[in-house]
Amino acid sequence: MVNIYSDDDWKDVVPHVPPGFDRGKYNIVFDQHSHTVFSDGKLTIKQNVEWHIAMGFNAVAITDHNNMRHLEAIDQVREEYKDFLIISGMEWTTRRIHLNFIGIREWELKIPMKPKDQDIIDSINEAHNQGGIVVCNHILWTINEFRVKTHPTQKSLLEWGVDFFEIVNDDSLTENVYDKETYDFCQLHKGEVGILTGTDIHKPDGLVGGGVHGWTIMNIPEFTKDGLMHELKKKNTEIIYSKIPYLDPGIHH
């Protein structure tokens, strides 16, 4: 049976609380990686937000593949959800690497499917010129599941200006959800590069990893999207990781 999602699928659920989350210490629970009907996702912007609330988040980046057609819809939904932060972004999706550009509002550069090093560097610089941050997504998925043999090293990406690495990706096979090697690299270079988690949601009840394993937690003085972007640029993030996945509580018909 094909599920049909609606805005009310999560209205009667009790939202998850990330394991061990300290509400007195943190006021942001962030997902840096999500998709909607504006690329290959199954949820509208509003449904994406409703699902994230149910999964324990109060902030999300909408990062549809290689386009930003969601901007107007994000602005409309943002007016309805005053206690939830939505940031526009884009997943720069190629056959060599996937990067999230968070906080940008346009993209005019050509996106080559097999980018050379300089193409990657130019795109990172363009995202930064727009005031955005750059995240390298799901290295384990790209290498082990997408079978890419030319993915740049963490060291190269740091030198090229990547701000964050995605340590948890919930739309990967179980063995590829948590990237310990990249986490350790980030710890060695703390202050130079940060760590984030991403659900990579395309549909709420179809995450390859079985559910949500990770949440990015932060404390920001000003609960606004600008305040969130300002804090992200400090690269001062923490993550919560659960080996046991948290399941979508929505009721779908």
Backbone as numpy.savetxt, mean C-alpha at the origin, in Angstrom:
# Nx Ny Nz CAx CAy CAz Cx Cy Cz
-20.13 -19.29 -7.36 -20.97 -18.10 -7.36 -20.09 -16.84 -7.36
-20.39 -15.89 -8.20 -19.63 -14.65 -8.28 -20.15 -13.68 -7.23
-19.24 -13.16 -6.41 -19.65 -12.20 -5.39 -19.93 -10.84 -6.01
-20.96 -10.18 -5.53 -21.27 -8.81 -5.93 -21.13 -7.97 -4.67
-20.20 -7.03 -4.69 -19.92 -6.24 -3.50 -20.80 -4.99 -3.49
-21.20 -4.57 -2.29 -22.01 -3.37 -2.14 -21.44 -2.50 -1.03
-21.90 -1.26 -0.96 -21.43 -0.34 0.06 -21.79 -0.80 1.46
-22.81 -1.66 1.58 -23.32 -2.07 2.90 -22.74 -3.39 3.39
-21.80 -3.97 2.66 -21.30 -5.30 3.02 -20.62 -5.35 4.37
-20.16 -4.20 4.88 -19.42 -4.19 6.15 -20.12 -3.36 7.22
-21.39 -2.99 6.99 -22.04 -2.04 7.90 -22.33 -2.64 9.27
-22.51 -3.95 9.38 -22.88 -4.56 10.66 -21.74 -5.33 11.31
-20.52 -5.15 10.84 -19.40 -5.91 11.40 -18.68 -5.10 12.47
-18.03 -5.80 13.36 -17.16 -5.16 14.35 -15.76 -5.12 13.75
-15.20 -3.94 13.56 -13.88 -3.86 12.91 -12.80 -4.62 13.68
-11.89 -5.21 12.94 -10.72 -5.84 13.56 -9.87 -4.79 14.26
-9.14 -5.22 15.26 -8.11 -4.40 15.89 -6.78 -5.10 15.65
-5.80 -4.43 15.07 -4.51 -5.08 14.85 -3.96 -5.66 16.15
-3.35 -6.83 16.12 -2.88 -7.47 17.35 -1.84 -6.63 18.09
-2.14 -6.34 19.35 -1.22 -5.58 20.17 -1.21 -4.09 19.92
-2.17 -3.60 19.14 -2.19 -2.17 18.80 -2.46 -1.32 20.03
-1.64 -0.30 20.23 -1.75 0.62 21.38 -2.38 1.92 20.91
-3.67 2.09 21.20 -4.38 3.30 20.76 -3.86 4.56 21.43
-3.26 4.41 22.61 -2.73 5.57 23.31 -1.42 6.08 22.72
-0.73 5.22 21.98 0.58 5.58 21.44 0.51 5.94 19.96
-0.44 5.33 19.22 -0.52 5.52 17.78 -1.93 5.97 17.37
-2.00 6.81 16.36 -3.32 7.23 15.87 -3.51 6.95 14.38
-2.54 6.29 13.75 -2.64 5.94 12.33 -2.40 4.44 12.14
-3.31 3.81 11.41 -3.11 2.43 10.95 -3.27 2.48 9.43
-2.17 2.31 8.72 -2.07 2.68 7.31 -1.83 1.47 6.42
-2.48 1.47 5.25 -2.21 0.50 4.18 -1.71 1.27 2.97
-0.49 1.00 2.55 0.13 1.79 1.46 -0.18 1.24 0.08
-0.99 0.17 -0.05 -1.09 -0.52 -1.34 -2.49 -1.11 -1.52
-3.29 -0.50 -2.38 -4.63 -1.04 -2.64 -5.09 -0.68 -4.04
-6.01 -1.51 -4.56 -6.51 -1.35 -5.92 -8.04 -1.26 -5.93
-8.56 -0.64 -6.98 -10.01 -0.44 -7.09 -10.45 -0.74 -8.51
-11.72 -0.44 -8.79 -12.27 -0.65 -10.13 -11.59 0.23 -11.18
-10.78 1.18 -10.74 -10.07 2.03 -11.71 -8.86 1.33 -12.31
-8.52 0.11 -11.81 -7.57 -0.75 -12.52 -8.15 -2.16 -12.50
-7.49 -3.10 -11.83 -7.99 -4.48 -11.84 -8.61 -4.89 -10.52
-8.97 -3.92 -9.66 -9.65 -4.23 -8.42 -11.15 -4.41 -8.62
-11.82 -4.95 -7.63 -13.26 -5.22 -7.71 -14.10 -4.26 -6.89
-13.47 -3.40 -6.09 -14.20 -2.49 -5.21 -14.15 -1.06 -5.72
-15.22 -0.31 -5.46 -15.20 1.13 -5.69 -14.33 1.78 -4.62
-14.07 3.05 -4.74 -13.29 3.76 -3.71 -14.01 3.66 -2.37
-15.30 3.87 -2.35 -16.04 3.81 -1.08 -15.99 2.41 -0.48
-16.18 1.40 -1.30 -16.12 0.03 -0.78 -14.72 -0.31 -0.29
-13.72 0.19 -0.97 -12.34 0.01 -0.52 -12.16 0.60 0.88
-12.69 1.78 1.10 -12.59 2.41 2.42 -13.36 1.60 3.46
-14.56 1.17 3.14 -15.36 0.39 4.09 -14.63 -0.90 4.48
-14.03 -1.56 3.50 -13.28 -2.77 3.80 -12.09 -2.46 4.71
-11.38 -1.38 4.42 -10.23 -1.04 5.25 -10.63 -0.71 6.69
-11.74 -0.02 6.86 -12.23 0.25 8.22 -12.49 -1.06 8.94
-13.14 -2.00 8.25 -13.46 -3.29 8.86 -12.20 -4.08 9.22
-11.12 -3.87 8.46 -9.87 -4.59 8.70 -8.96 -3.88 9.69
-9.41 -2.77 10.28 -8.66 -2.11 11.33 -7.84 -0.92 10.91
-7.98 -0.49 9.66 -7.22 0.66 9.16 -8.01 1.96 9.30
-7.28 3.08 9.36 -7.94 4.39 9.27 -7.23 5.30 8.26
-6.38 4.70 7.42 -5.70 5.46 6.38 -5.28 4.49 5.27
-5.38 4.96 4.01 -5.06 4.10 2.88 -4.51 4.94 1.73
-3.64 4.33 0.94 -3.24 4.90 -0.34 -3.91 4.10 -1.44
-4.56 4.80 -2.36 -5.16 4.15 -3.52 -4.11 4.15 -4.62
-3.66 2.96 -5.02 -2.51 2.85 -5.92 -2.86 1.96 -7.12
-3.80 2.43 -7.92 -4.17 1.65 -9.10 -3.01 1.59 -10.10
-3.02 0.53 -10.89 -1.92 0.28 -11.81 -1.85 1.33 -12.93
-0.72 2.02 -13.00 -0.34 2.83 -14.17 -1.38 3.85 -14.61
-2.23 4.30 -13.67 -3.18 5.36 -14.02 -3.65 6.05 -12.75
-4.20 7.27 -12.94 -4.72 8.03 -11.80 -6.14 8.52 -12.10
-6.91 7.66 -12.75 -8.29 8.03 -13.08 -9.20 8.09 -11.86
-8.68 7.68 -10.70 -9.49 7.64 -9.48 -9.54 8.97 -8.73
-8.87 9.99 -9.18 -8.70 11.21 -8.40 -10.03 11.86 -8.01
-10.93 12.02 -8.96 -12.21 12.67 -8.66 -13.02 11.85 -7.67
-13.03 10.53 -7.84 -13.78 9.66 -6.92 -13.19 9.72 -5.51
-11.85 9.77 -5.41 -11.23 9.89 -4.09 -11.67 11.19 -3.42
-11.64 12.29 -4.15 -12.02 13.58 -3.57 -13.47 13.56 -3.08
-14.37 12.88 -3.81 -15.76 12.80 -3.41 -15.92 11.95 -2.14
-15.27 10.80 -2.11 -15.39 9.91 -0.95 -14.74 10.53 0.28
-13.66 11.25 0.07 -12.96 11.89 1.20 -13.88 12.82 1.98
-14.80 13.46 1.29 -15.74 14.37 1.96 -16.66 13.63 2.92
-16.92 12.36 2.65 -17.84 11.57 3.47 -17.16 10.95 4.69
-15.86 10.73 4.62 -15.14 10.01 5.68 -14.13 10.95 6.33
-14.58 11.70 7.31 -13.73 12.69 7.96 -12.71 12.05 8.91
-13.00 10.83 9.38 -12.11 10.16 10.31 -11.26 9.10 9.63
-11.17 9.17 8.32 -10.40 8.20 7.55 -9.61 8.97 6.49
-8.30 8.70 6.40 -7.45 9.43 5.48 -7.22 8.64 4.19
-7.42 9.30 3.06 -7.23 8.68 1.75 -6.18 9.49 1.00
-5.13 8.81 0.54 -4.08 9.45 -0.23 -4.09 8.89 -1.65
-3.98 9.77 -2.62 -3.91 9.32 -4.01 -2.50 8.83 -4.32
-2.42 7.88 -5.23 -1.13 7.36 -5.64 -1.26 6.53 -6.90
-0.21 5.83 -7.23 -0.21 4.98 -8.42 0.83 3.89 -8.24
0.48 2.67 -8.68 1.49 1.62 -8.74 2.10 1.62 -10.14
3.39 1.90 -10.19 4.17 1.90 -11.44 4.50 0.45 -11.73
3.69 -0.15 -12.60 3.70 -1.59 -12.80 4.42 -1.95 -14.09
5.55 -2.65 -13.96 6.33 -3.06 -15.12 6.67 -4.54 -14.98
7.36 -5.07 -15.98 7.76 -6.47 -15.94 9.09 -6.68 -15.23
9.60 -5.60 -14.62 10.86 -5.71 -13.89 10.71 -5.36 -12.41
9.86 -4.38 -12.13 9.70 -3.90 -10.76 8.35 -3.20 -10.64
7.77 -3.27 -9.43 6.55 -2.53 -9.12 6.89 -1.52 -8.02
6.62 -0.26 -8.31 6.85 0.81 -7.34 5.54 1.54 -7.06
5.32 1.90 -5.82 4.20 2.77 -5.49 4.70 4.21 -5.37
3.99 5.12 -6.03 4.24 6.55 -5.89 3.07 7.13 -5.12
3.30 7.50 -3.87 2.23 7.91 -2.97 2.25 9.42 -2.79
1.07 10.02 -2.93 0.95 11.46 -2.74 1.05 12.27 -4.01
1.08 11.59 -5.16 1.11 12.31 -6.44 -0.31 12.45 -6.97
-0.50 13.37 -7.94 -1.82 13.58 -8.50 -1.83 13.57 -10.04
-0.70 13.22 -10.64 -0.68 13.11 -12.11 0.52 12.28 -12.52
0.44 11.72 -13.74 1.60 11.01 -14.27 1.59 11.13 -15.78
2.63 11.74 -16.32 2.72 11.96 -17.76 3.90 11.23 -18.41
4.84 10.75 -17.60 5.97 10.03 -18.17 5.53 8.69 -18.73
6.17 8.27 -19.82 5.92 6.96 -20.38 6.33 5.88 -19.37
5.55 4.80 -19.32 5.86 3.70 -18.42 6.31 2.51 -19.26
7.62 2.27 -19.36 8.11 1.15 -20.17 7.87 -0.17 -19.44
7.46 -1.19 -20.17 7.22 -2.48 -19.55 8.51 -3.18 -19.11
9.61 -2.89 -19.80 10.91 -3.45 -19.41 11.88 -2.29 -19.18
11.72 -1.60 -18.07 12.52 -0.39 -17.84 13.99 -0.69 -17.60
14.82 0.21 -18.09 16.23 0.18 -17.78 16.45 0.90 -16.44
17.65 0.78 -15.91 17.94 1.44 -14.64 17.58 2.92 -14.69
17.96 3.59 -15.77 17.72 5.03 -15.86 16.23 5.35 -15.90
15.42 4.48 -16.51 13.96 4.69 -16.51 13.42 4.67 -15.09
13.92 3.74 -14.29 13.48 3.64 -12.90 13.91 4.88 -12.12
15.14 5.28 -12.32 15.67 6.47 -11.63 14.87 7.71 -12.02
14.58 7.87 -13.30 13.83 9.04 -13.77 12.43 9.07 -13.15
11.80 7.92 -13.03 10.45 7.87 -12.46 10.46 8.15 -10.96
11.46 7.63 -10.27 11.61 7.95 -8.84 11.78 9.46 -8.65
12.62 10.06 -9.48 12.84 11.50 -9.39 11.57 12.29 -9.68
10.79 11.84 -10.67 9.55 12.54 -11.00 8.56 12.47 -9.84
8.44 11.30 -9.21 7.55 11.19 -8.05 7.99 12.13 -6.93
9.29 12.19 -6.69 9.81 13.11 -5.66 9.57 14.57 -6.05
9.70 14.89 -7.33 9.46 16.26 -7.78 8.02 16.69 -7.53
7.11 15.73 -7.50 5.70 16.03 -7.21 5.40 16.02 -5.71
6.43 15.81 -4.89 6.23 15.77 -3.45 5.80 14.42 -2.94
5.91 13.38 -3.78 5.49 12.05 -3.39 6.59 11.25 -2.72
6.21 10.09 -2.21 7.17 9.14 -1.67 7.15 7.90 -2.55
8.25 7.15 -2.55 8.41 6.01 -3.43 8.61 4.75 -2.60
7.82 3.73 -2.91 7.88 2.46 -2.20 8.18 1.34 -3.19
9.14 0.49 -2.88 9.36 -0.72 -3.66 8.44 -1.81 -3.12
7.56 -2.32 -3.99 6.57 -3.30 -3.57 7.07 -4.74 -3.70
6.58 -5.58 -2.81 6.60 -7.05 -2.86 7.75 -7.67 -3.66
8.96 -7.50 -3.16 10.12 -8.06 -3.85 9.99 -9.58 -3.98
9.55 -10.26 -2.92 9.45 -11.72 -2.99 8.44 -12.16 -4.03
7.31 -11.46 -4.13 6.32 -11.81 -5.15 6.92 -11.61 -6.55
7.59 -10.47 -6.76 8.12 -10.16 -8.08 9.13 -11.21 -8.52
10.01 -11.62 -7.61 11.07 -12.57 -7.97 10.55 -14.01 -8.01
9.79 -14.41 -7.00 9.41 -15.83 -6.86 8.12 -16.21 -7.58
7.20 -15.24 -7.71 5.92 -15.57 -8.33 5.79 -15.00 -9.74
6.30 -13.81 -9.95 6.29 -13.19 -11.28 7.52 -13.59 -12.10
8.46 -14.27 -11.42 9.65 -14.84 -12.07 10.55 -13.81 -12.73
10.75 -12.68 -12.08 11.63 -11.64 -12.61 13.07 -11.93 -12.16
13.97 -11.93 -13.12 15.37 -12.21 -12.82 16.24 -10.95 -12.79
15.65 -9.83 -13.15 16.45 -8.59 -13.26 15.99 -7.52 -12.27
15.32 -7.95 -11.18 14.87 -6.97 -10.19 16.08 -6.28 -9.56
16.06 -4.96 -9.44 17.20 -4.26 -8.81 17.37 -4.70 -7.35
18.58 -4.64 -6.87 18.86 -4.99 -5.48 18.34 -3.90 -4.54
18.17 -4.28 -3.28 17.77 -3.28 -2.29 18.80 -2.15 -2.21
20.07 -2.51 -2.31 21.15 -1.52 -2.25 21.02 -0.51 -3.39
20.78 -1.01 -4.61 20.63 -0.10 -5.76 19.44 0.80 -5.58
18.32 0.23 -5.13 17.10 1.02 -4.97 17.27 2.10 -3.91
17.99 1.79 -2.85 18.28 2.80 -1.84 19.12 3.92 -2.45
20.12 3.56 -3.22 20.96 4.57 -3.87 20.17 5.41 -4.87
19.16 4.83 -5.50 18.35 5.54 -6.49 17.28 6.42 -5.86
17.08 6.30 -4.53 16.17 7.21 -3.85 14.87 6.63 -3.35
14.71 5.30 -3.39 13.50 4.70 -2.84 13.40 5.03 -1.35
12.20 5.41 -0.92 11.99 5.85 0.46 11.61 4.71 1.40
10.88 3.72 0.86 10.37 2.62 1.68 10.43 1.31 0.91
10.47 0.23 1.67 10.24 -1.10 1.12 8.99 -1.69 1.76
8.20 -2.37 0.94 7.01 -3.07 1.44 7.46 -4.40 2.04
7.31 -4.54 3.34 7.80 -5.72 4.06 6.74 -6.81 4.09
5.47 -6.43 4.16 4.36 -7.39 4.16 3.48 -7.10 2.95
3.19 -8.15 2.17 2.26 -8.04 1.05 1.27 -9.19 1.12
0.00 -8.86 1.34 -1.01 -9.88 1.61 -1.54 -10.59 0.36
-1.20 -10.10 -0.82 -1.67 -10.75 -2.04 -0.57 -11.61 -2.65
0.28 -12.15 -1.78 1.35 -13.06 -2.18 1.09 -14.44 -1.58
1.73 -15.45 -2.14 1.67 -16.78 -1.53 2.17 -16.69 -0.09
1.68 -17.57 0.75 1.96 -17.49 2.19 3.45 -17.34 2.48
4.29 -18.09 1.77 5.73 -18.04 2.04 6.37 -16.74 1.59
5.64 -15.94 0.81 6.19 -14.68 0.31 5.54 -13.44 0.93
4.65 -13.64 1.90 3.94 -12.50 2.50 4.90 -11.60 3.27
5.77 -12.20 4.08 6.68 -11.42 4.95 8.10 -11.53 4.43
8.72 -10.38 4.15 10.05 -10.31 3.54 11.08 -10.00 4.62
11.59 -11.07 5.26 12.54 -10.90 6.36 13.87 -10.32 5.87
14.33 -10.75 4.71 15.61 -10.25 4.21 15.57 -8.74 4.00
14.49 -8.24 3.40 14.38 -6.80 3.17 14.16 -6.06 4.48
13.41 -6.66 5.41 13.26 -6.05 6.73 14.63 -5.85 7.38
15.47 -6.88 7.33 16.80 -6.78 7.93 17.63 -5.70 7.24
17.50 -5.59 5.91 18.22 -4.55 5.17 17.78 -3.17 5.66
16.48 -3.00 5.86 15.97 -1.70 6.32 16.45 -1.38 7.72
16.56 -2.40 8.56 17.05 -2.16 9.91 18.51 -1.71 9.88
19.29 -2.26 8.95 20.69 -1.85 8.82 20.81 -0.41 8.32
19.77 0.04 7.60 19.80 1.38 7.01 18.68 2.25 7.58
18.39 2.04 8.84 17.33 2.79 9.50 17.64 4.28 9.46
16.64 5.06 9.12 16.83 6.50 8.95 17.02 6.88 7.49
17.56 5.94 6.70 17.72 6.17 5.26 16.52 5.66 4.49
15.92 4.58 4.97 14.79 3.95 4.28 13.84 3.41 5.35
12.54 3.42 5.01 11.53 2.98 5.97 10.85 1.69 5.57
9.99 1.18 6.47 9.26 -0.06 6.24 7.76 0.23 6.24
7.06 -0.45 5.32 5.61 -0.32 5.22 4.99 -1.68 4.95
3.69 -1.77 5.19 2.93 -2.96 4.86 1.91 -2.60 3.79
1.52 -3.61 2.99 0.51 -3.37 1.96 -0.42 -4.56 1.82
-1.72 -4.31 1.84 -2.64 -5.41 1.61 -2.63 -5.83 0.15
-2.41 -4.86 -0.76 -2.46 -5.13 -2.20 -3.84 -5.67 -2.58
-4.87 -5.20 -1.90 -6.20 -5.73 -2.11 -6.70 -5.47 -3.53
-7.24 -6.54 -4.14 -7.97 -6.43 -5.40 -9.44 -6.78 -5.18
-9.67 -7.79 -4.36 -11.03 -8.09 -3.89 -10.95 -8.54 -2.44
-11.95 -8.24 -1.64 -11.83 -8.37 -0.18 -11.70 -9.79 0.33
-12.30 -10.73 -0.36 -12.30 -12.11 0.09 -11.42 -12.99 -0.79
-10.44 -12.37 -1.45 -9.60 -13.13 -2.37 -8.12 -12.87 -2.23
-7.64 -12.40 -1.08 -6.21 -12.18 -0.90 -5.48 -13.53 -0.93
-4.44 -13.61 -1.73 -3.74 -14.88 -1.92 -3.15 -15.38 -0.60
-2.71 -14.46 0.25 -2.13 -14.86 1.53 -3.15 -15.31 2.55
-4.43 -15.26 2.20 -5.49 -15.74 3.09 -6.19 -14.67 3.90
-5.62 -13.48 3.94 -6.20 -12.39 4.71 -5.15 -11.33 4.95
-5.40 -10.47 5.92 -4.46 -9.39 6.25 -3.51 -9.83 7.34
-2.22 -9.66 7.08 -1.17 -10.01 8.03 -0.44 -8.79 8.60
-0.59 -7.61 7.96 0.25 -6.49 8.35 -0.47 -5.16 8.36
-0.07 -4.31 9.30 -0.58 -2.96 9.44 0.61 -2.04 9.71
0.64 -0.88 9.09 1.66 0.13 9.37 1.09 1.10 10.39
1.81 1.32 11.48 1.31 2.18 12.55 2.23 3.38 12.73
1.60 4.51 13.02 2.31 5.77 13.17 1.56 6.65 14.15
2.21 7.71 14.57 1.54 8.75 15.34 1.81 10.08 14.65
0.74 10.78 14.27 0.91 12.06 13.58 0.23 13.16 14.40
0.86 14.31 14.54 0.28 15.40 15.32 -1.01 15.95 14.70
-1.05 15.97 13.37 -2.19 16.56 12.66 -2.86 15.48 11.81
-4.10 15.12 12.16 -4.80 14.02 11.48 -5.39 14.52 10.17
-4.50 14.71 9.20 -4.88 15.11 7.85 -4.00 14.35 6.87
-4.39 14.34 5.60 -3.55 13.64 4.60 -2.20 14.34 4.49
-2.17 15.67 4.62 -0.88 16.38 4.58 -0.03 16.01 5.79
-0.69 15.88 6.94 0.03 15.47 8.13 0.60 14.07 8.00
-0.16 13.19 7.37 0.32 11.83 7.15 1.50 11.81 6.19
1.40 12.58 5.09 2.50 12.64 4.14 3.75 13.21 4.80
3.58 14.23 5.62 4.72 14.86 6.31 5.43 13.83 7.19
4.65 13.01 7.89 5.25 12.02 8.78 5.90 10.89 7.99
5.28 10.49 6.88 5.88 9.45 6.04 7.25 9.88 5.53
7.39 11.15 5.21 8.67 11.62 4.68 9.79 11.55 5.71
9.42 11.41 6.99 10.43 11.21 8.03 10.92 9.77 8.08
10.17 8.87 7.41 10.50 7.43 7.35 10.50 6.80 8.74
9.66 7.36 9.61 9.60 6.88 10.99 8.33 6.05 11.18
8.34 4.85 10.63 7.16 3.99 10.68 7.47 2.70 11.44
6.42 2.11 11.97 6.52 0.78 12.57 5.47 -0.11 11.93
5.67 -1.42 12.01 4.69 -2.33 11.45 4.27 -3.36 12.49
3.04 -3.83 12.33 2.55 -4.98 13.08 2.41 -6.12 12.08
2.95 -7.28 12.42 2.85 -8.45 11.55 2.22 -9.60 12.32
1.24 -10.24 11.71 0.61 -11.42 12.29 0.77 -12.58 11.33
1.39 -13.66 11.77 1.53 -14.83 10.91 0.17 -15.42 10.56
-0.76 -15.31 11.50 -2.13 -15.78 11.27 -2.90 -14.66 10.58
-3.52 -14.92 9.42 -4.21 -13.84 8.70 -5.53 -13.45 9.35
-5.86 -12.19 9.28 -7.15 -11.68 9.72 -8.08 -11.67 8.50
-9.27 -12.27 8.65 -10.16 -12.51 7.53 -11.14 -11.36 7.32
-11.55 -11.18 6.06 -12.57 -10.21 5.72 -13.87 -10.55 6.43
-14.42 -9.64 7.26 -15.65 -9.94 7.99 -16.93 -9.57 7.23
-16.79 -9.06 6.01 -17.96 -8.57 5.27 -18.91 -9.68 4.88
-20.16 -9.28 4.65 -21.20 -10.19 4.18 -21.46 -9.87 2.72
-21.11 -10.79 1.81 -21.22 -10.54 0.37 -22.28 -11.45 -0.25
-22.94 -10.96 -1.26 -24.03 -11.72 -1.89 -23.76 -11.86 -3.40
